[in-house]
Amino acid sequence: MENIKKYSCFFQLATDIIGGKWKALVLWCLKDSVKRNGELKRLIPDISQKMLTQQLRELENSGIVERIVYAQVPPKVEYKLTKMGENLMPILSALHDWGKEYSKENNVSLDKTKDLSCN
């Protein structure tokens, strides 16, 4: 990752890398196994293909996700967490658990029609 942008604190750096609407969700879906692009798209149906590709590229450029390309026809590409990405999982798990607790205390229910199957 190029250090072009100047940060005032490490929290700002961290949220810049994994922040936004989709990045944390993409990482969450990669937490247990390697996934192909189509699998991620099925797990996150509301994300456009363009946005998914963009988010994966940004996570790859940050060193959080590794893109594995197999030299075969048709081409096969898989994505997996790097060691740095795996180090994020306890943080994302804590955030998941916080969301679950918050939903209980505030009577917020999940939309079961949009079950991400990676929760």
C-alpha positions as CSV (number, residue, x, y, z in Angstrom):
1,M,0.0,0.0,0.0
2,E,1.4,3.4,-1.0
3,N,1.6,6.0,1.8
4,I,0.4,9.0,-0.3
5,K,-2.3,10.1,2.1
6,K,-1.3,11.6,5.5
7,Y,-3.2,10.3,8.5
8,S,-3.6,11.9,11.9
9,C,-4.0,8.7,13.8
10,F,-3.9,4.9,13.3
11,F,-7.7,4.6,13.7
12,Q,-8.1,6.8,10.7
13,L,-5.7,4.6,8.7
14,A,-7.5,1.4,9.7
15,T,-11.0,2.7,8.9
16,D,-9.7,4.0,5.6
17,I,-8.5,0.6,4.7
18,I,-11.6,-1.4,5.7
19,G,-14.3,1.3,5.9
20,G,-17.2,1.9,3.6
21,K,-20.4,0.0,2.9
22,W,-19.0,-3.2,1.5
23,K,-15.3,-3.9,2.5
24,A,-16.0,-5.3,6.0
25,L,-18.8,-7.5,4.6
26,V,-16.5,-8.9,1.9
27,L,-13.9,-9.6,4.5
28,W,-16.5,-11.3,6.8
29,C,-17.6,-13.5,3.9
30,L,-13.9,-14.6,3.4
31,K,-13.4,-15.4,7.1
32,D,-13.8,-19.1,6.8
33,S,-12.6,-20.1,3.3
34,V,-11.3,-19.1,-0.1
35,K,-14.1,-17.8,-2.4
36,R,-14.5,-17.2,-6.0
37,N,-15.9,-13.9,-7.3
38,G,-19.3,-15.6,-8.1
39,E,-19.5,-17.0,-4.6
40,L,-19.0,-13.6,-3.1
41,K,-21.6,-12.1,-5.4
42,R,-24.1,-14.7,-4.3
43,L,-23.3,-14.1,-0.6
44,I,-23.7,-10.3,-1.0
45,P,-26.5,-10.0,-3.6
46,D,-27.0,-6.2,-3.1
47,I,-23.5,-5.4,-4.2
48,S,-23.0,-4.7,-7.9
49,Q,-20.3,-6.6,-9.8
50,K,-18.4,-3.4,-10.5
51,M,-18.4,-2.5,-6.8
52,L,-17.4,-6.0,-5.7
53,T,-14.5,-5.9,-8.1
54,Q,-13.5,-2.4,-6.9
55,Q,-13.6,-3.4,-3.2
56,L,-11.6,-6.6,-3.9
57,R,-9.0,-4.6,-5.7
58,E,-8.7,-2.1,-2.9
59,L,-8.5,-4.8,-0.3
60,E,-5.8,-6.6,-2.4
61,N,-3.8,-3.3,-2.8
62,S,-4.0,-2.9,1.0
63,G,-2.6,-6.4,1.5
64,I,-5.7,-7.6,3.3
65,V,-6.9,-10.0,0.5
66,E,-4.9,-12.1,-1.8
67,R,-6.0,-12.8,-5.4
68,I,-5.1,-16.2,-6.7
69,V,-5.1,-16.7,-10.4
70,Y,-5.0,-20.2,-11.9
71,A,-3.6,-20.5,-15.4
72,Q,-6.3,-22.5,-17.0
73,V,-9.1,-22.1,-19.5
74,P,-11.6,-20.8,-18.5
75,P,-9.6,-18.6,-16.1
76,K,-10.1,-19.3,-12.4
77,V,-9.6,-16.6,-9.8
78,E,-10.0,-17.1,-6.0
79,Y,-9.8,-14.7,-3.1
80,K,-8.6,-15.3,0.4
81,L,-7.5,-13.4,3.4
82,T,-3.8,-12.7,3.9
83,K,-2.2,-13.0,7.3
84,M,-3.0,-9.3,7.9
85,G,-6.6,-10.0,6.9
86,E,-6.8,-12.9,9.2
87,N,-5.6,-10.6,12.0
88,L,-8.8,-8.5,11.4
89,M,-11.2,-11.4,12.2
90,P,-11.2,-11.0,16.0
91,I,-12.1,-7.3,15.5
92,L,-14.8,-8.1,13.0
93,S,-16.1,-10.9,15.2
94,A,-16.4,-8.5,18.1
95,L,-18.2,-6.0,15.8
96,H,-20.6,-8.9,14.7
97,D,-21.3,-9.8,18.4
98,W,-21.8,-6.1,19.3
99,G,-24.4,-5.9,16.4
100,K,-26.1,-9.0,17.6
101,E,-26.3,-7.7,21.2
102,Y,-27.5,-4.3,20.0
103,S,-30.2,-5.9,17.9
104,K,-31.5,-7.7,21.0
105,E,-31.5,-4.7,23.2
106,N,-33.1,-2.4,20.6
107,N,-35.6,-4.9,19.0
108,V,-33.9,-4.8,15.6
109,S,-34.5,-7.9,13.5
110,L,-32.6,-9.1,10.4
111,D,-34.2,-9.2,7.0
112,K,-34.3,-13.0,6.4
113,T,-34.9,-12.5,2.7
114,K,-31.3,-11.1,2.6
115,D,-29.6,-13.8,4.6
116,L,-26.0,-13.4,3.6
117,S,-25.1,-17.0,4.6
118,C,-21.8,-15.7,5.9
119,N,-23.0,-14.5,9.3
